[in-house]
Amino acid sequence: MFDSFIVVYKFISDLHFYVTGGDDANELILATVLQGFFDAVALLLRSNVEKRTALENLDLILLCLDEIVDGGIILDTEASLIAGRVETHGGDGGAPFSEQTISQALASAREHLTRSLLK
């Protein structure tokens, strides 16, 4: 507990992973979220979880976070499903996110938004 927040963490080589929750949060659920996030990142980075690789693939890591939590609500903790959805999103634009121009990324985001609104 840190200043009325529950903090769970994991240190791997030169990276530090943290998940925080309010003082009324369940520590086991936060630990499950942390483990699911770490496992999904490890799958996406092909078990090469280190600072340089993480920085080069920050877009995928942020997509992992987006797939796990939305507005403070935990959506999923299954690493293989999370990694699969992130890889699927990465393939929609044709080029990897790191190689897309801003206009391509905005067009891809617009397409995803219209698809989600039409469902």
N, C-alpha and C positions, 0 to 999 in steps of 0.2 A: 504494500500500500504506500502511495506517495501522494501527499496533499489531497486526500480523499478520492484518489483514483487508484484502481487496481491495475497494476502493470505486470504483464508477463513478457518475457524476453528470451531471445535465443542468440548466442554468439557463434558464428561460423567463420573461421579464419579472420578476415579483416572486415566482416560485415556484422552489423547489429540489427536484429529484427525486434520490433516492439509492437505490442498490441495493448491498448489501454481501454478501460471501461470505467464507468461510474462506480461509486462505492457500493452500490446495490447490485452490481453485475456479478454473474457467476464466473468464478475463476476457471473452472473446468471448461466452460464454453469458450472463454477467451483463449485458453491454451489450445483448444481444438481449432479455433480460427487461425492462430499462429502456426500450428503444425500444418494445416491445409494450405496456408499461404506459402510457407517455406517449401513444402513438397511440390506445389504447382510451379514455383519459381525454379526449383531444381529440375523439374521435368522440362521446362521451357529452355533452360540454359544448359541442358544435357549434363547435369550433375557437375558443372563447372561454376559453382557459386563462389565467386570472388568479386572484389570491388570493380576491377576493370571490365569484366564481362557484364556485371550488373549495370554499370554506367552505359555501356554500349547498347544494352537492351532495355533501357529504362522504360521505353514505351510499352513493352510487353509486361514489365513488372507493374506499371500503373494500371494496365488493363486487368491484370490479376486482381488488384485491389478493387477495381470497379466491379468485377464479377463476383467478388466475395461479399462486399458490403455496399449497400445503397441507402444513403440517408440515415446511417446508424443502424439499419436493419441488416442482420446477417442473412444472406441469401443462400450461400452454399459453402461447404467446407471440404468437399470431395476433390482432392487435388487433380485427379485425372480428368474429371468433368470440367474443372476450371481451366486447366491447360488446354483442353480440347476446344473450348469456346473461344479462348484467346487466340489460338491458332486459326480458328475459323474466321474470326474478325480480321485477323491479319491478312488472310487470303482474299477477302472480299474486294479490296481496292485494286487488285491486280499486282501491285508492287508492295513490298514490305513497307511498314509504316516509316521506317527510318529512311527510306529512299523516295518517299512521296514528297511532292511539292506542297506548299500550303494550300493552293487551290484544289489539288487532288484530295488532300485530307479533308478539306471543308466539303467538297462534293461527296466524298464517302460518308461523312458525318450526316449531311443532309439526306442522303439516300437511306441511311439507317433510321433516321428520325421519321421520315415519311413512312417507311415500312412499319415502324412500331406504332405510329398513329393510325394506320389503316387497319391494323389487326383488331 
